[in-house]
Protein backbone atom coordinates (compact mmCIF):
# COMPACT_ATOMS: atom_id res chain seq x y z
CA UNK A 1 0.00 0.00 0.00
CA UNK A 2 1.31 3.46 -0.90
CA UNK A 3 2.37 5.67 2.04
CA UNK A 4 0.48 8.55 0.41
CA UNK A 5 -3.09 9.74 0.82
CA UNK A 6 -4.68 12.50 -1.24
CA UNK A 7 -6.43 15.57 0.17
CA UNK A 8 -9.62 14.47 -1.63
CA UNK A 9 -9.71 11.21 0.35
CA UNK A 10 -12.75 10.54 2.54
CA UNK A 11 -11.23 10.25 5.98
CA UNK A 12 -12.76 7.84 8.50
CA UNK A 13 -13.69 8.99 12.04
CA UNK A 14 -10.60 7.28 13.48
CA UNK A 15 -8.30 9.52 11.39
CA UNK A 16 -6.00 11.91 13.23
CA UNK A 17 -3.99 14.54 11.37
CA UNK A 18 -0.46 15.24 12.56
CA UNK A 19 1.08 18.65 11.90
CA UNK A 20 4.84 18.21 11.38
CA UNK A 21 5.72 21.69 10.17
CA UNK A 22 9.23 22.72 11.11
CA UNK A 23 12.11 24.98 10.13
CA UNK A 24 15.74 24.08 10.70
CA UNK A 25 16.48 27.81 10.89
CA UNK A 26 13.68 28.67 13.34
CA UNK A 27 12.89 25.73 15.62
CA UNK A 28 9.80 27.42 17.08
CA UNK A 29 8.21 28.31 13.75
CA UNK A 30 6.30 25.06 13.32
CA UNK A 31 4.49 25.37 16.65
CA UNK A 32 3.68 29.02 16.02
CA UNK A 33 2.17 28.10 12.65
CA UNK A 34 0.20 25.26 14.23
CA UNK A 35 -1.27 27.62 16.83
CA UNK A 36 -2.31 29.98 14.04
CA UNK A 37 -3.93 27.36 11.80
CA UNK A 38 -3.94 23.61 11.25
CA UNK A 39 -6.04 20.83 9.78
CA UNK A 40 -9.18 19.91 11.74
CA UNK A 41 -8.53 18.05 14.97
CA UNK A 42 -4.79 17.90 14.22
CA UNK A 43 -2.09 17.31 16.82
CA UNK A 44 1.37 18.83 16.62
CA UNK A 45 4.58 16.78 16.47
CA UNK A 46 7.65 18.83 17.34
CA UNK A 47 10.66 17.63 15.34
CA UNK A 48 13.12 18.68 18.04
CA UNK A 49 11.17 17.44 21.08
CA UNK A 50 8.83 14.68 19.94
CA UNK A 51 10.54 13.19 16.87
CA UNK A 52 14.04 13.50 18.38
CA UNK A 53 15.67 13.11 21.79
CA UNK A 54 16.24 16.64 23.22
CA UNK A 55 18.90 15.45 25.68
CA UNK A 56 20.93 13.59 23.06
CA UNK A 57 20.69 16.58 20.72
CA UNK A 58 22.71 18.59 23.23
CA UNK A 59 25.74 16.30 22.95
CA UNK A 60 25.74 16.10 19.11
CA UNK A 61 27.50 12.72 19.47
CA UNK A 62 24.50 10.97 17.95
CA UNK A 63 23.86 13.64 15.32
CA UNK A 64 21.49 16.57 15.21
CA UNK A 65 18.24 14.59 15.38
CA UNK A 66 18.74 11.32 17.30
CA UNK A 67 15.63 9.26 17.89
CA UNK A 68 13.75 9.50 21.18
CA UNK A 69 13.39 6.30 23.16
CA UNK A 70 10.57 4.05 22.04
CA UNK A 71 8.91 4.57 25.43
CA UNK A 72 9.00 8.36 25.20
CA UNK A 73 7.67 8.38 21.64
CA UNK A 74 4.81 6.05 22.49
CA UNK A 75 3.98 8.16 25.56
CA UNK A 76 3.83 11.24 23.32
CA UNK A 77 1.37 9.46 21.03
CA UNK A 78 -0.74 8.17 23.92
CA UNK A 79 -0.99 11.62 25.49
CA UNK A 80 -2.27 12.89 22.15
CA UNK A 81 -5.05 10.31 22.07
CA UNK A 82 -3.55 7.87 19.57
CA UNK A 83 -5.07 4.39 19.74
CA UNK A 84 -4.04 1.12 18.16
CA UNK A 85 -6.65 1.59 15.42
CA UNK A 86 -5.97 5.30 14.76
CA UNK A 87 -5.11 6.20 11.17
CA UNK A 88 -2.50 8.93 11.41
CA UNK A 89 -2.09 11.31 8.47
CA UNK A 90 1.05 13.45 8.68
CA UNK A 91 1.55 16.69 6.78
CA UNK A 92 3.85 19.70 6.59
CA UNK A 93 4.45 22.63 4.26
CA UNK A 94 7.82 21.46 2.92
CA UNK A 95 7.07 18.69 0.43
CA UNK A 96 6.53 16.04 3.07
CA UNK A 97 10.07 16.12 4.49
CA UNK A 98 9.10 16.21 8.17
CA UNK A 99 5.95 14.17 7.62
CA UNK A 100 8.17 11.44 6.17
CA UNK A 101 10.18 11.33 9.41
CA UNK A 102 6.93 10.83 11.33
CA UNK A 103 5.82 8.13 8.88
CA UNK A 104 9.09 6.25 9.38
CA UNK A 105 8.87 6.52 13.16
CA UNK A 106 5.34 5.09 13.22
CA UNK A 107 6.57 2.13 11.17
CA UNK A 108 9.54 1.94 13.57
CA UNK A 109 7.12 1.18 16.41
CA UNK A 110 5.10 -1.18 14.21
CA UNK A 111 2.05 1.06 13.64
CA UNK A 112 1.10 0.55 10.00
CA UNK A 113 -1.93 2.85 9.91
CA UNK A 114 0.01 5.94 8.91
CA UNK A 115 0.06 8.03 5.73
CA UNK A 116 1.54 11.23 4.36
CA UNK A 117 -0.81 13.84 2.94
CA UNK A 118 0.40 14.24 -0.65
CA UNK A 119 1.01 17.92 -1.38
CA UNK A 120 0.75 18.78 2.31
CA UNK A 121 -0.92 21.89 3.67
CA UNK A 122 -0.72 23.70 0.34
CA UNK A 123 -2.77 21.02 -1.43
CA UNK A 124 -5.28 20.92 1.43
CA UNK A 125 -5.89 24.67 1.25
CA UNK A 126 -5.96 24.69 -2.55
CA UNK A 127 -8.87 22.25 -2.47
CA UNK A 128 -10.79 24.59 -0.20
CA UNK A 129 -10.69 22.28 2.79
CA UNK A 130 -11.21 23.80 6.25
CA UNK A 131 -8.57 24.87 8.76
CA UNK A 132 -8.93 25.67 12.46
CA UNK A 133 -7.09 27.05 15.48
CA UNK A 134 -8.69 24.91 18.17
CA UNK A 135 -6.46 22.54 20.11
CA UNK A 136 -8.55 19.61 21.28
CA UNK A 137 -7.88 17.92 24.64
CA UNK A 138 -8.02 14.16 24.11
CA UNK A 139 -8.37 11.10 26.29
CA UNK A 140 -5.14 9.16 26.69
CA UNK A 141 -4.77 6.65 23.86
CA UNK A 142 -3.84 2.98 24.02
CA UNK A 143 -1.26 2.68 21.24
CA UNK A 144 1.55 0.23 22.03
CA UNK A 145 4.65 -0.99 20.26
CA UNK A 146 4.00 -3.71 17.71
CA UNK A 147 6.46 -5.98 15.88
CA UNK A 148 8.39 -4.10 13.21
CA UNK A 149 10.57 -5.28 10.34
CA UNK A 150 12.33 -1.93 10.07
CA UNK A 151 16.07 -1.99 10.50
CA UNK A 152 17.87 1.12 11.68
CA UNK A 153 21.48 1.25 10.53
CA UNK A 154 24.07 2.48 13.01
CA UNK A 155 27.51 3.97 12.67
CA UNK A 156 29.21 0.62 13.33
CA UNK A 157 27.37 -0.93 10.38
CA UNK A 158 28.38 1.92 8.09
CA UNK A 159 31.99 1.45 9.20
CA UNK A 160 31.75 -2.30 8.54
CA UNK A 161 30.37 -1.59 5.07
CA UNK A 162 33.32 0.70 4.31
CA UNK A 163 35.76 -1.92 5.62
CA UNK A 164 34.14 -4.49 3.31
CA UNK A 165 35.20 -2.38 0.35
CA UNK A 166 31.73 -0.84 0.06
CA UNK A 167 30.28 -4.15 -1.05
CA UNK A 168 27.00 -3.52 -2.88
CA UNK A 169 25.65 -6.84 -1.69
CA UNK A 170 25.83 -5.44 1.84
CA UNK A 171 24.57 -1.92 1.21
CA UNK A 172 24.02 0.90 -1.24
CA UNK A 173 24.24 4.25 0.53
CA UNK A 174 22.04 7.09 -0.79
CA UNK A 175 22.46 10.63 0.55
CA UNK A 176 19.43 12.95 0.32
CA UNK A 177 21.22 16.30 0.77
CA UNK A 178 21.49 18.97 -1.90
CA UNK A 179 24.40 18.44 -4.34
CA UNK A 180 26.36 21.45 -3.08
CA UNK A 181 26.34 20.04 0.46
CA UNK A 182 27.03 16.50 -0.69
CA UNK A 183 30.04 17.70 -2.70
CA UNK A 184 31.29 19.76 0.24
CA UNK A 185 31.07 23.15 -1.47
CA UNK A 186 28.89 24.56 1.32
CA UNK A 187 27.89 23.36 4.78
CA UNK A 188 25.38 25.57 6.60
CA UNK A 189 24.51 23.16 9.41
CA UNK A 190 27.29 20.72 10.28
CA UNK A 191 30.86 21.13 11.50
CA UNK A 192 32.46 19.47 8.48
CA UNK A 193 31.57 19.42 4.80
CA UNK A 194 31.54 16.48 2.41
CA UNK A 195 30.06 13.01 2.24
CA UNK A 196 30.80 9.39 3.04
CA UNK A 197 32.94 7.95 0.26
CA UNK A 198 30.95 5.52 -1.86
CA UNK A 199 27.57 7.15 -1.26
CA UNK A 200 25.28 8.17 -4.12
CA UNK A 201 23.58 11.55 -4.12
CA UNK A 202 19.81 11.69 -4.62
CA UNK A 203 18.47 15.06 -3.37
CA UNK A 204 15.08 14.56 -1.77
CA UNK A 205 13.67 17.39 -3.90
CA UNK A 206 14.05 15.10 -6.93
CA UNK A 207 11.10 13.10 -5.56
CA UNK A 208 8.70 15.99 -6.09
CA UNK A 209 6.94 17.63 -8.98
CA UNK A 210 7.04 21.43 -9.18
CA UNK A 211 3.56 21.36 -7.67
CA UNK A 212 4.91 19.88 -4.42
CA UNK A 213 3.26 16.52 -4.99
CA UNK A 214 5.30 13.32 -5.15
CA UNK A 215 6.13 12.12 -8.63
CA UNK A 216 4.19 9.18 -10.04
CA UNK A 217 5.28 5.76 -8.71
CA UNK A 218 6.56 4.59 -12.10
CA UNK A 219 8.70 7.72 -12.49
CA UNK A 220 10.17 7.33 -9.00
CA UNK A 221 10.85 3.67 -9.69
CA UNK A 222 12.68 4.48 -12.91
CA UNK A 223 14.83 7.12 -11.20
CA UNK A 224 15.78 4.99 -8.19
CA UNK A 225 16.52 1.97 -10.36
CA UNK A 226 18.96 4.16 -12.30
CA UNK A 227 20.90 4.40 -9.01
CA UNK A 228 20.53 0.94 -7.50
CA UNK A 229 20.18 -1.18 -10.65
CA UNK A 230 19.49 -4.80 -9.74
CA UNK A 231 20.49 -4.25 -6.12
CA UNK A 232 18.02 -5.58 -3.58
CA UNK A 233 16.08 -2.54 -2.25
CA UNK A 234 16.33 -4.05 1.24
CA UNK A 235 20.08 -3.38 1.18
CA UNK A 236 19.65 0.34 0.42
CA UNK A 237 20.57 2.65 3.32
CA UNK A 238 19.33 6.25 3.28
CA UNK A 239 21.14 9.11 4.97
CA UNK A 240 21.30 12.91 4.89
CA UNK A 241 22.49 15.52 7.37
CA UNK A 242 20.57 14.31 10.40
CA UNK A 243 18.12 11.57 9.43
CA UNK A 244 15.24 13.81 8.31
CA UNK A 245 15.34 14.26 4.53
CA UNK A 246 16.68 10.70 4.21
CA UNK A 247 13.18 9.54 5.21
CA UNK A 248 11.81 11.33 2.14
CA UNK A 249 13.93 9.15 -0.16
CA UNK A 250 12.92 6.07 1.81
CA UNK A 251 9.24 6.92 1.45
CA UNK A 252 9.71 7.66 -2.27
CA UNK A 253 11.15 4.16 -2.74
CA UNK A 254 8.15 2.70 -0.92
CA UNK A 255 5.82 4.64 -3.24
CA UNK A 256 7.79 3.16 -6.14
CA UNK A 257 7.25 -0.34 -4.68
CA UNK A 258 10.96 -0.68 -3.97
CA UNK A 259 10.28 -1.74 -0.44
CA UNK A 260 12.27 -2.43 2.70
CA UNK A 261 15.12 0.09 2.50
CA UNK A 262 16.84 1.30 5.66
CA UNK A 263 17.62 4.54 7.51
CA UNK A 264 20.91 5.65 9.01
CA UNK A 265 19.41 7.98 11.59
CA UNK A 266 22.63 9.60 12.77
CA UNK A 267 23.65 10.40 9.18
CA UNK A 268 26.40 12.89 8.33
CA UNK A 269 26.07 14.91 11.55
CA UNK A 270 26.83 11.81 13.61
CA UNK A 271 29.45 10.40 11.24
CA UNK A 272 31.67 13.48 11.44
CA UNK A 273 31.77 13.27 15.24
CA UNK A 274 33.65 9.98 14.98
CA UNK A 275 35.56 10.17 11.69
SVG drawing of the C-alpha trace seen along z (x, -y; Angstrom):
<svg xmlns="http://www.w3.org/2000/svg" viewBox="-16 -32 54 41">
<polyline fill="none" stroke="black" stroke-width="0.4" points="0.0,0.0 1.3,-3.5 2.4,-5.7 0.5,-8.5 -3.1,-9.7 -4.7,-12.5 -6.4,-15.6 -9.6,-14.5 -9.7,-11.2 -12.8,-10.5 -11.2,-10.2 -12.8,-7.8 -13.7,-9.0 -10.6,-7.3 -8.3,-9.5 -6.0,-11.9 -4.0,-14.5 -0.5,-15.2 1.1,-18.6 4.8,-18.2 5.7,-21.7 9.2,-22.7 12.1,-25.0 15.7,-24.1 16.5,-27.8 13.7,-28.7 12.9,-25.7 9.8,-27.4 8.2,-28.3 6.3,-25.1 4.5,-25.4 3.7,-29.0 2.2,-28.1 0.2,-25.3 -1.3,-27.6 -2.3,-30.0 -3.9,-27.4 -3.9,-23.6 -6.0,-20.8 -9.2,-19.9 -8.5,-18.1 -4.8,-17.9 -2.1,-17.3 1.4,-18.8 4.6,-16.8 7.6,-18.8 10.7,-17.6 13.1,-18.7 11.2,-17.4 8.8,-14.7 10.5,-13.2 14.0,-13.5 15.7,-13.1 16.2,-16.6 18.9,-15.4 20.9,-13.6 20.7,-16.6 22.7,-18.6 25.7,-16.3 25.7,-16.1 27.5,-12.7 24.5,-11.0 23.9,-13.6 21.5,-16.6 18.2,-14.6 18.7,-11.3 15.6,-9.3 13.8,-9.5 13.4,-6.3 10.6,-4.1 8.9,-4.6 9.0,-8.4 7.7,-8.4 4.8,-6.0 4.0,-8.2 3.8,-11.2 1.4,-9.5 -0.7,-8.2 -1.0,-11.6 -2.3,-12.9 -5.0,-10.3 -3.5,-7.9 -5.1,-4.4 -4.0,-1.1 -6.7,-1.6 -6.0,-5.3 -5.1,-6.2 -2.5,-8.9 -2.1,-11.3 1.0,-13.4 1.6,-16.7 3.9,-19.7 4.4,-22.6 7.8,-21.5 7.1,-18.7 6.5,-16.0 10.1,-16.1 9.1,-16.2 6.0,-14.2 8.2,-11.4 10.2,-11.3 6.9,-10.8 5.8,-8.1 9.1,-6.3 8.9,-6.5 5.3,-5.1 6.6,-2.1 9.5,-1.9 7.1,-1.2 5.1,1.2 2.1,-1.1 1.1,-0.6 -1.9,-2.8 0.0,-5.9 0.1,-8.0 1.5,-11.2 -0.8,-13.8 0.4,-14.2 1.0,-17.9 0.8,-18.8 -0.9,-21.9 -0.7,-23.7 -2.8,-21.0 -5.3,-20.9 -5.9,-24.7 -6.0,-24.7 -8.9,-22.2 -10.8,-24.6 -10.7,-22.3 -11.2,-23.8 -8.6,-24.9 -8.9,-25.7 -7.1,-27.1 -8.7,-24.9 -6.5,-22.5 -8.6,-19.6 -7.9,-17.9 -8.0,-14.2 -8.4,-11.1 -5.1,-9.2 -4.8,-6.6 -3.8,-3.0 -1.3,-2.7 1.5,-0.2 4.6,1.0 4.0,3.7 6.5,6.0 8.4,4.1 10.6,5.3 12.3,1.9 16.1,2.0 17.9,-1.1 21.5,-1.3 24.1,-2.5 27.5,-4.0 29.2,-0.6 27.4,0.9 28.4,-1.9 32.0,-1.5 31.7,2.3 30.4,1.6 33.3,-0.7 35.8,1.9 34.1,4.5 35.2,2.4 31.7,0.8 30.3,4.2 27.0,3.5 25.6,6.8 25.8,5.4 24.6,1.9 24.0,-0.9 24.2,-4.3 22.0,-7.1 22.5,-10.6 19.4,-13.0 21.2,-16.3 21.5,-19.0 24.4,-18.4 26.4,-21.5 26.3,-20.0 27.0,-16.5 30.0,-17.7 31.3,-19.8 31.1,-23.1 28.9,-24.6 27.9,-23.4 25.4,-25.6 24.5,-23.2 27.3,-20.7 30.9,-21.1 32.5,-19.5 31.6,-19.4 31.5,-16.5 30.1,-13.0 30.8,-9.4 32.9,-7.9 31.0,-5.5 27.6,-7.1 25.3,-8.2 23.6,-11.5 19.8,-11.7 18.5,-15.1 15.1,-14.6 13.7,-17.4 14.0,-15.1 11.1,-13.1 8.7,-16.0 6.9,-17.6 7.0,-21.4 3.6,-21.4 4.9,-19.9 3.3,-16.5 5.3,-13.3 6.1,-12.1 4.2,-9.2 5.3,-5.8 6.6,-4.6 8.7,-7.7 10.2,-7.3 10.9,-3.7 12.7,-4.5 14.8,-7.1 15.8,-5.0 16.5,-2.0 19.0,-4.2 20.9,-4.4 20.5,-0.9 20.2,1.2 19.5,4.8 20.5,4.2 18.0,5.6 16.1,2.5 16.3,4.0 20.1,3.4 19.7,-0.3 20.6,-2.7 19.3,-6.3 21.1,-9.1 21.3,-12.9 22.5,-15.5 20.6,-14.3 18.1,-11.6 15.2,-13.8 15.3,-14.3 16.7,-10.7 13.2,-9.5 11.8,-11.3 13.9,-9.2 12.9,-6.1 9.2,-6.9 9.7,-7.7 11.2,-4.2 8.1,-2.7 5.8,-4.6 7.8,-3.2 7.2,0.3 11.0,0.7 10.3,1.7 12.3,2.4 15.1,-0.1 16.8,-1.3 17.6,-4.5 20.9,-5.7 19.4,-8.0 22.6,-9.6 23.7,-10.4 26.4,-12.9 26.1,-14.9 26.8,-11.8 29.4,-10.4 31.7,-13.5 31.8,-13.3 33.6,-10.0 35.6,-10.2"/>
</svg>
